Structure formats: structure tokens, C-alpha cells
């Protein structure tokens, strides 16, 4: 479509037409936004589309940065992982899957996972001694793969897998 005489040629012409139907309540909301922004309906709608699009792009970028951060962090820690560490991580991961705290490789929002030290000791007794277990648990805590979820010194210690530990499990599954 060529512009009419006297019109300026635009870099980004708005030549696509869409039609929508809105109920009375939605029109009132739109008009209120128009009045607040001292604008017109189309500009308000375009602005809201741009705002939502910007938020989506920002969230995608943050998730990508988070993935990159986890990957770089894990790459630095993998050389320090021994077979005993890996075994404990597998036990914690399997426990998290059993109780429903991890579903399809992601944390459930509603369930927290933790395993009692005595239960962990029982599951690992054929592979390592108690002293090795204690050292490995401290190592994994320091690497931020697991956390001690029981802070009361008069109760038995419990351990749970952390987001970085879950990412480590995902990396190990890919290899």
C-alpha cells in the first residue's frame, strides 16, 4: 500500500488489521487505563503488549543465566567428586523421587525432601564406613549440593538435596 499524498513513509507501518470483541467491563477497564495514561486505546494495547513481551524475554534471559551459572559451578566441582560422593547424591536423589519432592527432574513446589542420617547411614553402610559418610556429607554441604535440614542440635540430623545438587544429577544422567 502506498501512502497517501502528504503522509510520511514509516519504517514500521501498521498495515495488519485485527478485530477483537470485548465485553462492557473490559472496555471500561481499557478506558480507565487510557485516561490514566492520557493516551488512546491502541497505544495502551500496544504498550501492554510490549511490556508483557519484555517481561517474558527478561524471564527467559534470567533462566538462561541461571542454567549457565549452574553449569559453570558444577564443572568446577566435578573434579572433586569421588565415587562415595556420587553414591550419596544418588541415594538422596532417589529418596527425593520416592517422596515426590522431585518429579521429572524438577523440584515439586509442595513437598520438601529430607532423609534421616540413620536412614542414610543404613543405605550406604555396604559401600562406605560411617567416617567416610560423615566426611562426604560435609564435602557435599560445602559444595552446596546438599543441606542439613535439621538445625536443632537435640534432634537427629536430616539431609536434603539442593538445586545445585539436582543440576549435578542431571549432568551425570546426560553423561
C-alpha positions as CSV (number, residue, x, y, z in Angstrom):
1,X,0.0,0.0,0.0
2,X,1.5,3.3,-1.0
3,X,1.0,6.3,1.4
4,X,-1.5,9.0,0.5
5,X,-0.2,12.3,-0.6
6,X,1.1,14.2,2.4
7,X,1.6,11.2,4.6
8,X,5.1,10.3,5.7
9,X,6.6,7.0,4.9
10,X,7.0,4.9,8.1
11,X,9.8,2.5,8.9
12,X,7.3,0.2,10.7
13,X,3.9,0.7,9.0
14,X,0.9,-0.7,10.9
15,X,-0.7,-2.4,8.0
16,X,-2.1,-5.5,9.7
17,X,-5.6,-5.2,10.9
18,X,-7.1,-7.3,13.7
19,X,-10.5,-7.1,15.3
20,X,-11.5,-8.1,18.8
21,X,-14.7,-8.3,20.7
22,X,-14.7,-7.1,24.3
23,X,-17.4,-7.0,27.0
24,X,-18.5,-3.8,28.6
25,X,-16.4,-4.4,31.8
26,X,-13.2,-4.9,29.8
27,X,-13.9,-1.8,27.7
28,X,-14.3,0.2,31.0
29,X,-11.0,-1.1,32.2
30,X,-9.3,-0.2,29.0
31,X,-10.8,3.3,29.0
32,X,-9.6,3.7,32.6
33,X,-6.1,2.8,31.5
34,X,-6.4,5.2,28.6
35,X,-7.5,8.0,30.9
36,X,-4.7,7.3,33.4
37,X,-2.0,7.3,30.6
38,X,-3.6,10.2,28.7
39,X,-3.4,8.1,25.5
40,X,-5.7,6.3,23.2
41,X,-6.9,2.7,23.2
42,X,-4.5,1.4,20.5
43,X,-1.4,2.9,22.2
44,X,-2.4,1.4,25.5
45,X,-2.9,-2.0,24.0
46,X,0.5,-1.8,22.1
47,X,2.3,-0.6,25.2
48,X,0.9,-3.5,27.3
49,X,1.9,-6.0,24.6
50,X,5.4,-4.6,24.6
51,X,5.6,-4.7,28.4
52,X,4.4,-8.3,28.6
53,X,6.8,-9.3,25.8
54,X,9.7,-7.5,27.6
55,X,8.9,-9.4,30.8
56,X,8.8,-12.8,29.0
57,X,12.1,-12.1,27.3
58,X,13.7,-11.0,30.6
59,X,12.5,-14.2,32.4
60,X,13.9,-16.3,29.6
61,X,17.3,-14.5,29.8
62,X,17.4,-14.9,33.6
63,X,16.6,-18.7,33.3
64,X,19.4,-19.0,30.7
65,X,21.8,-17.1,33.0
66,X,20.8,-19.4,35.9
67,X,21.4,-22.5,33.8
68,X,24.8,-21.2,32.7
69,X,25.7,-20.3,36.3
70,X,24.8,-23.8,37.5
71,X,26.7,-25.5,34.6
72,X,29.9,-23.4,35.3
73,X,29.6,-24.0,39.0
74,X,29.2,-27.8,38.6
75,X,32.1,-28.0,36.1
76,X,34.4,-26.5,38.7
77,X,33.2,-29.0,41.4
78,X,33.0,-32.2,39.4
79,X,36.8,-32.9,39.6
80,X,36.5,-33.0,43.4
81,X,33.6,-35.6,43.3
82,X,34.6,-39.1,44.3
83,X,32.6,-42.3,43.9
84,X,31.4,-42.0,47.5
85,X,30.1,-38.5,46.9
86,X,28.3,-39.7,43.8
87,X,26.7,-42.6,45.6
88,X,25.4,-40.3,48.4
89,X,23.9,-38.0,45.7
90,X,22.2,-40.9,44.1
91,X,20.7,-42.0,47.4
92,X,19.4,-38.5,48.1
93,X,18.0,-38.1,44.6
94,X,16.3,-41.5,44.7
95,X,14.8,-40.6,48.1
96,X,13.6,-37.3,46.8
97,X,11.9,-39.0,43.8
98,X,10.3,-41.6,46.2
99,X,8.7,-39.0,48.4
100,X,7.6,-36.9,45.4
101,X,9.9,-33.9,46.1
102,X,11.5,-34.3,42.7
103,X,9.2,-35.1,39.7
104,X,10.6,-35.4,36.2
105,X,13.9,-34.0,37.3
106,X,12.4,-30.8,38.9
107,X,11.6,-29.9,42.4
108,X,7.9,-30.1,43.5
109,X,6.7,-26.8,44.9
110,X,4.6,-28.5,47.6
111,X,6.9,-31.2,49.0
112,X,10.3,-30.9,50.8
113,X,12.7,-33.8,50.8
114,X,14.9,-34.9,53.7
115,X,16.3,-38.2,54.8
116,X,17.4,-39.0,58.4
117,X,21.1,-39.6,59.0
118,X,20.4,-43.1,60.4
119,X,18.5,-44.0,57.2
120,X,21.2,-42.6,55.0
121,X,23.8,-44.5,57.0
122,X,21.8,-47.7,56.6
123,X,21.6,-47.3,52.9
124,X,25.3,-46.6,52.5
125,X,26.8,-49.0,55.0
126,X,27.8,-51.6,52.4
127,X,29.7,-49.0,50.4
128,X,31.4,-46.8,53.0
129,X,32.2,-46.5,56.7
130,X,30.5,-44.0,59.0
131,X,33.6,-41.8,59.0
132,X,33.7,-41.7,55.2
133,X,30.0,-40.9,55.2
134,X,30.4,-38.0,57.6
135,X,33.3,-36.5,55.6
136,X,31.4,-36.9,52.3
137,X,28.3,-35.2,53.8
138,X,30.4,-32.3,54.9
139,X,32.1,-32.1,51.5
140,X,28.7,-32.1,49.7
141,X,27.4,-29.5,52.1
142,X,30.4,-27.3,51.4
143,X,29.9,-27.7,47.6
144,X,26.2,-26.7,48.1
145,X,24.9,-29.9,46.7
146,X,23.0,-30.9,49.8
147,X,21.9,-29.2,53.0
148,X,21.5,-30.2,56.6
149,X,17.7,-29.6,57.1
150,X,17.7,-30.2,60.8
151,X,19.2,-27.3,62.8
152,X,18.1,-28.5,66.2
153,X,21.2,-30.0,68.0
154,X,19.0,-32.2,70.1
155,X,17.3,-34.0,67.2
156,X,18.7,-36.3,64.6
157,X,20.3,-34.7,61.5
158,X,18.4,-34.8,58.2
159,X,19.8,-34.1,54.7
160,X,18.1,-32.8,51.6
161,X,19.3,-32.3,48.0
162,X,19.7,-28.6,46.9
163,X,19.1,-27.1,43.4
164,X,22.8,-27.3,42.5
165,X,22.8,-31.0,43.6
166,X,19.8,-31.6,41.4
167,X,21.6,-30.0,38.5
168,X,24.6,-32.2,39.2
169,X,22.4,-35.3,39.0
170,X,21.0,-34.0,35.6
171,X,24.6,-33.6,34.3
172,X,25.5,-37.1,35.4
173,X,22.5,-38.6,33.8
174,X,23.4,-37.0,30.4
175,X,26.9,-38.5,30.6
